[in-house]
Amino acid sequence: MPIAPIVGKLRKRLILDISTAFGLGLTAGYGYWYGVHVPSARQRDEFYRRLEEQKNLAA
């Protein structure tokens, strides 16, 4: 009584791995962008806005 070959297991695992990688990568990217980059860019822009305002008041 021969055992039937396992077919399609590698493909299913590969699709799961790729889907998981994309999902975690996108989540990490959004977390970095909105958790680190946007607040630091906002802080930088605010600093330069205040600096420009001080220059205009002094001139």
Biopython code that builds the backbone (N, CA, C, O; Angstrom):
import numpy as np
from Bio.PDB.StructureBuilder import StructureBuilder

atoms = [
    (1, "MET", "N", (0.849, -1.168, 0.000)),
    (1, "MET", "CA", (0.000, 0.000, 0.000)),
    (1, "MET", "C", (0.906, 1.245, 0.000)),
    (1, "MET", "O", (1.430, 1.630, 1.045)),
    (2, "PRO", "N", (1.084, 1.864, -1.159)),
    (2, "PRO", "CA", (1.956, 3.045, -1.248)),
    (2, "PRO", "C", (1.277, 4.279, -0.653)),
    (2, "PRO", "O", (0.053, 4.400, -0.626)),
    (3, "ILE", "N", (2.119, 5.176, -0.185)),
    (3, "ILE", "CA", (1.630, 6.425, 0.403)),
    (3, "ILE", "C", (1.543, 7.473, -0.699)),
    (3, "ILE", "O", (2.464, 7.614, -1.503)),
    (4, "ALA", "N", (0.455, 8.193, -0.732)),
    (4, "ALA", "CA", (0.267, 9.226, -1.759)),
    (4, "ALA", "C", (1.240, 10.379, -1.518)),
    (4, "ALA", "O", (1.489, 10.752, -0.371)),
    (5, "PRO", "N", (1.786, 10.941, -2.586)),
    (5, "PRO", "CA", (2.724, 12.054, -2.415)),
    (5, "PRO", "C", (2.025, 13.315, -1.905)),
    (5, "PRO", "O", (0.851, 13.559, -2.184)),
    (6, "ILE", "N", (2.771, 14.087, -1.166)),
    (6, "ILE", "CA", (2.249, 15.359, -0.669)),
    (6, "ILE", "C", (2.451, 16.391, -1.771)),
    (6, "ILE", "O", (3.584, 16.671, -2.163)),
    (7, "VAL", "N", (1.374, 16.948, -2.263)),
    (7, "VAL", "CA", (1.437, 17.869, -3.393)),
    (7, "VAL", "C", (0.924, 19.238, -2.959)),
    (7, "VAL", "O", (-0.109, 19.334, -2.296)),
    (8, "GLY", "N", (1.642, 20.296, -3.329)),
    (8, "GLY", "CA", (1.172, 21.654, -3.088)),
    (8, "GLY", "C", (1.532, 22.220, -1.730)),
    (8, "GLY", "O", (1.195, 23.368, -1.440)),
    (9, "LYS", "N", (2.204, 21.453, -0.889)),
    (9, "LYS", "CA", (2.527, 21.938, 0.451)),
    (9, "LYS", "C", (3.554, 23.064, 0.396)),
    (9, "LYS", "O", (3.440, 24.040, 1.137)),
    (10, "LEU", "N", (4.562, 22.939, -0.478)),
    (10, "LEU", "CA", (5.589, 23.967, -0.598)),
    (10, "LEU", "C", (4.986, 25.272, -1.107)),
    (10, "LEU", "O", (5.322, 26.348, -0.613)),
    (11, "ARG", "N", (4.108, 25.181, -2.081)),
    (11, "ARG", "CA", (3.484, 26.378, -2.636)),
    (11, "ARG", "C", (2.626, 27.084, -1.588)),
    (11, "ARG", "O", (2.663, 28.310, -1.487)),
    (12, "LYS", "N", (1.864, 26.334, -0.816)),
    (12, "LYS", "CA", (1.032, 26.935, 0.228)),
    (12, "LYS", "C", (1.893, 27.613, 1.284)),
    (12, "LYS", "O", (1.568, 28.705, 1.749)),
    (13, "ARG", "N", (2.982, 26.973, 1.660)),
    (13, "ARG", "CA", (3.883, 27.539, 2.667)),
    (13, "ARG", "C", (4.559, 28.797, 2.123)),
    (13, "ARG", "O", (4.719, 29.779, 2.848)),
    (14, "LEU", "N", (4.956, 28.770, 0.850)),
    (14, "LEU", "CA", (5.601, 29.923, 0.234)),
    (14, "LEU", "C", (4.644, 31.110, 0.176)),
    (14, "LEU", "O", (5.038, 32.238, 0.473)),
    (15, "ILE", "N", (3.416, 30.869, -0.195)),
    (15, "ILE", "CA", (2.415, 31.943, -0.245)),
    (15, "ILE", "C", (2.175, 32.498, 1.154)),
    (15, "ILE", "O", (2.051, 33.712, 1.320)),
    (16, "LEU", "N", (2.110, 31.642, 2.149)),
    (16, "LEU", "CA", (1.934, 32.091, 3.533)),
    (16, "LEU", "C", (3.125, 32.937, 3.981)),
    (16, "LEU", "O", (2.948, 33.988, 4.596)),
    (17, "ASP", "N", (4.337, 32.477, 3.671)),
    (17, "ASP", "CA", (5.537, 33.224, 4.066)),
    (17, "ASP", "C", (5.593, 34.589, 3.394)),
    (17, "ASP", "O", (5.900, 35.588, 4.044)),
    (18, "ILE", "N", (5.300, 34.640, 2.109)),
    (18, "ILE", "CA", (5.336, 35.916, 1.384)),
    (18, "ILE", "C", (4.247, 36.854, 1.895)),
    (18, "ILE", "O", (4.495, 38.045, 2.087)),
    (19, "SER", "N", (3.057, 36.333, 2.113)),
    (19, "SER", "CA", (1.965, 37.160, 2.628)),
    (19, "SER", "C", (2.294, 37.709, 4.008)),
    (19, "SER", "O", (2.033, 38.878, 4.294)),
    (20, "THR", "N", (2.860, 36.876, 4.854)),
    (20, "THR", "CA", (3.245, 37.316, 6.195)),
    (20, "THR", "C", (4.330, 38.379, 6.124)),
    (20, "THR", "O", (4.284, 39.369, 6.855)),
    (21, "ALA", "N", (5.302, 38.179, 5.250)),
    (21, "ALA", "CA", (6.384, 39.158, 5.109)),
    (21, "ALA", "C", (5.851, 40.505, 4.629)),
    (21, "ALA", "O", (6.238, 41.547, 5.159)),
    (22, "PHE", "N", (4.973, 40.494, 3.637)),
    (22, "PHE", "CA", (4.381, 41.749, 3.167)),
    (22, "PHE", "C", (3.559, 42.415, 4.258)),
    (22, "PHE", "O", (3.647, 43.628, 4.453)),
    (23, "GLY", "N", (2.769, 41.635, 4.963)),
    (23, "GLY", "CA", (1.938, 42.191, 6.026)),
    (23, "GLY", "C", (2.757, 42.808, 7.143)),
    (23, "GLY", "O", (2.472, 43.923, 7.580)),
    (24, "LEU", "N", (3.769, 42.097, 7.608)),
    (24, "LEU", "CA", (4.614, 42.629, 8.678)),
    (24, "LEU", "C", (5.447, 43.805, 8.192)),
    (24, "LEU", "O", (5.664, 44.762, 8.935)),
    (25, "GLY", "N", (5.912, 43.739, 6.953)),
    (25, "GLY", "CA", (6.689, 44.846, 6.396)),
    (25, "GLY", "C", (5.869, 46.113, 6.269)),
    (25, "GLY", "O", (6.335, 47.199, 6.615)),
    (26, "LEU", "N", (4.651, 45.980, 5.776)),
    (26, "LEU", "CA", (3.777, 47.149, 5.661)),
    (26, "LEU", "C", (3.427, 47.718, 7.030)),
    (26, "LEU", "O", (3.407, 48.934, 7.216)),
    (27, "THR", "N", (3.155, 46.845, 7.975)),
    (27, "THR", "CA", (2.841, 47.299, 9.327)),
    (27, "THR", "C", (4.018, 48.038, 9.945)),
    (27, "THR", "O", (3.839, 49.095, 10.552)),
    (28, "ALA", "N", (5.211, 47.494, 9.797)),
    (28, "ALA", "CA", (6.403, 48.155, 10.333)),
    (28, "ALA", "C", (6.652, 49.480, 9.620)),
    (28, "ALA", "O", (7.042, 50.462, 10.251)),
    (29, "GLY", "N", (6.429, 49.509, 8.309)),
    (29, "GLY", "CA", (6.612, 50.743, 7.550)),
    (29, "GLY", "C", (5.656, 51.834, 7.993)),
    (29, "GLY", "O", (6.067, 52.977, 8.196)),
    (30, "TYR", "N", (4.393, 51.495, 8.143)),
    (30, "TYR", "CA", (3.419, 52.477, 8.618)),
    (30, "TYR", "C", (3.747, 52.932, 10.035)),
    (30, "TYR", "O", (3.624, 54.112, 10.361)),
    (31, "GLY", "N", (4.160, 51.993, 10.867)),
    (31, "GLY", "CA", (4.530, 52.349, 12.239)),
    (31, "GLY", "C", (5.684, 53.322, 12.278)),
    (31, "GLY", "O", (5.658, 54.286, 13.044)),
    (32, "TYR", "N", (6.701, 53.084, 11.462)),
    (32, "TYR", "CA", (7.841, 54.004, 11.417)),
    (32, "TYR", "C", (7.417, 55.352, 10.846)),
    (32, "TYR", "O", (7.762, 56.401, 11.390)),
    (33, "TRP", "N", (6.669, 55.318, 9.747)),
    (33, "TRP", "CA", (6.325, 56.564, 9.063)),
    (33, "TRP", "C", (5.498, 57.485, 9.957)),
    (33, "TRP", "O", (5.813, 58.665, 10.112)),
    (34, "TYR", "N", (4.435, 56.928, 10.542)),
    (34, "TYR", "CA", (3.540, 57.765, 11.341)),
    (34, "TYR", "C", (3.972, 57.879, 12.800)),
    (34, "TYR", "O", (3.523, 58.787, 13.499)),
    (35, "GLY", "N", (4.823, 56.988, 13.268)),
    (35, "GLY", "CA", (5.263, 57.039, 14.652)),
    (35, "GLY", "C", (6.573, 57.770, 14.853)),
    (35, "GLY", "O", (6.826, 58.292, 15.940)),
    (36, "VAL", "N", (7.424, 57.821, 13.817)),
    (36, "VAL", "CA", (8.742, 58.434, 13.952)),
    (36, "VAL", "C", (8.932, 59.566, 12.952)),
    (36, "VAL", "O", (9.238, 60.694, 13.337)),
    (37, "HIS", "N", (8.751, 59.268, 11.672)),
    (37, "HIS", "CA", (9.090, 60.243, 10.634)),
    (37, "HIS", "C", (8.184, 61.475, 10.646)),
    (37, "HIS", "O", (8.678, 62.602, 10.663)),
    (38, "VAL", "N", (6.899, 61.277, 10.638)),
    (38, "VAL", "CA", (5.970, 62.412, 10.574)),
    (38, "VAL", "C", (6.115, 63.329, 11.788)),
    (38, "VAL", "O", (6.182, 64.544, 11.604)),
    (39, "PRO", "N", (6.166, 62.807, 13.031)),
    (39, "PRO", "CA", (6.367, 63.717, 14.163)),
    (39, "PRO", "C", (7.692, 64.472, 14.108)),
    (39, "PRO", "O", (7.735, 65.654, 14.451)),
    (40, "SER", "N", (8.773, 63.818, 13.684)),
    (40, "SER", "CA", (10.056, 64.527, 13.622)),
    (40, "SER", "C", (10.052, 65.563, 12.508)),
    (40, "SER", "O", (10.637, 66.634, 12.675)),
    (41, "ALA", "N", (9.414, 65.281, 11.383)),
    (41, "ALA", "CA", (9.314, 66.267, 10.308)),
    (41, "ALA", "C", (8.450, 67.449, 10.750)),
    (41, "ALA", "O", (8.750, 68.596, 10.421)),
    (42, "ARG", "N", (7.396, 67.173, 11.483)),
    (42, "ARG", "CA", (6.535, 68.240, 11.991)),
    (42, "ARG", "C", (7.305, 69.131, 12.964)),
    (42, "ARG", "O", (7.182, 70.356, 12.927)),
    (43, "GLN", "N", (8.093, 68.512, 13.829)),
    (43, "GLN", "CA", (8.899, 69.265, 14.791)),
    (43, "GLN", "C", (9.947, 70.109, 14.064)),
    (43, "GLN", "O", (10.167, 71.264, 14.429)),
    (44, "ARG", "N", (10.586, 69.555, 13.055)),
    (44, "ARG", "CA", (11.579, 70.291, 12.278)),
    (44, "ARG", "C", (10.946, 71.474, 11.560)),
    (44, "ARG", "O", (11.491, 72.578, 11.578)),
    (45, "ASP", "N", (9.799, 71.248, 10.928)),
    (45, "ASP", "CA", (9.115, 72.326, 10.216)),
    (45, "ASP", "C", (8.693, 73.437, 11.171)),
    (45, "ASP", "O", (8.786, 74.618, 10.839)),
    (46, "GLU", "N", (8.233, 73.057, 12.348)),
    (46, "GLU", "CA", (7.838, 74.045, 13.352)),
    (46, "GLU", "C", (9.048, 74.870, 13.804)),
    (46, "GLU", "O", (8.929, 76.081, 13.991)),
    (47, "PHE", "N", (10.199, 74.234, 13.979)),
    (47, "PHE", "CA", (11.416, 74.942, 14.362)),
    (47, "PHE", "C", (11.784, 75.985, 13.309)),
    (47, "PHE", "O", (12.060, 77.137, 13.643)),
    (48, "TYR", "N", (11.788, 75.585, 12.047)),
    (48, "TYR", "CA", (12.164, 76.522, 10.991)),
    (48, "TYR", "C", (11.116, 77.618, 10.797)),
    (48, "TYR", "O", (11.454, 78.741, 10.423)),
    (49, "ARG", "N", (9.849, 77.294, 11.048)),
    (49, "ARG", "CA", (8.814, 78.320, 10.968)),
    (49, "ARG", "C", (9.044, 79.383, 12.040)),
    (49, "ARG", "O", (8.958, 80.580, 11.766)),
    (50, "ARG", "N", (9.340, 78.933, 13.270)),
    (50, "ARG", "CA", (9.621, 79.881, 14.358)),
    (50, "ARG", "C", (10.887, 80.683, 14.079)),
    (50, "ARG", "O", (10.931, 81.879, 14.367)),
    (51, "LEU", "N", (11.905, 80.053, 13.531)),
    (51, "LEU", "CA", (13.150, 80.737, 13.203)),
    (51, "LEU", "C", (12.903, 81.824, 12.157)),
    (51, "LEU", "O", (13.414, 82.937, 12.278)),
    (52, "GLU", "N", (12.132, 81.503, 11.151)),
    (52, "GLU", "CA", (11.792, 82.490, 10.113)),
    (52, "GLU", "C", (10.975, 83.632, 10.706)),
    (52, "GLU", "O", (11.164, 84.795, 10.349)),
    (53, "GLU", "N", (10.073, 83.292, 11.606)),
    (53, "GLU", "CA", (9.259, 84.312, 12.266)),
    (53, "GLU", "C", (10.134, 85.256, 13.095)),
    (53, "GLU", "O", (9.921, 86.468, 13.087)),
    (54, "GLN", "N", (11.106, 84.707, 13.803)),
    (54, "GLN", "CA", (12.022, 85.535, 14.594)),
    (54, "GLN", "C", (12.878, 86.424, 13.698)),
    (54, "GLN", "O", (13.145, 87.573, 14.048)),
    (55, "LYS", "N", (13.307, 85.913, 12.559)),
    (55, "LYS", "CA", (14.089, 86.716, 11.614)),
    (55, "LYS", "C", (13.261, 87.880, 11.084)),
    (55, "LYS", "O", (13.756, 88.999, 10.956)),
    (56, "ASN", "N", (12.001, 87.606, 10.780)),
    (56, "ASN", "CA", (11.131, 88.656, 10.245)),
    (56, "ASN", "C", (10.840, 89.725, 11.294)),
    (56, "ASN", "O", (10.725, 90.902, 10.955)),
    (57, "LEU", "N", (10.720, 89.333, 12.566)),
    (57, "LEU", "CA", (10.472, 90.312, 13.623)),
    (57, "LEU", "C", (11.716, 91.161, 13.892)),
    (57, "LEU", "O", (11.603, 92.347, 14.201)),
    (58, "ALA", "N", (12.889, 90.562, 13.775)),
    (58, "ALA", "CA", (14.137, 91.280, 14.038)),
    (58, "ALA", "C", (14.489, 92.241, 12.901)),
    (58, "ALA", "O", (15.162, 93.248, 13.124)),
    (59, "ALA", "N", (14.046, 91.939, 11.707)),
    (59, "ALA", "CA", (14.411, 92.775, 10.548)),
    (59, "ALA", "C", (13.509, 93.970, 10.387)),
    (59, "ALA", "O", (13.692, 94.761, 9.460)),
]
sb = StructureBuilder()
sb.init_structure("model")
sb.init_model(0)
sb.init_chain("A")
sb.init_seg("    ")
for serial, (resi, resn, name, xyz) in enumerate(atoms, 1):
    if name == "N":
        sb.init_residue(resn, " ", resi, " ")
    sb.init_atom(name, np.array(xyz, "f"), 0.0, 1.0, " ", f" {name:<3s}", serial, name[0])
structure = sb.get_structure()
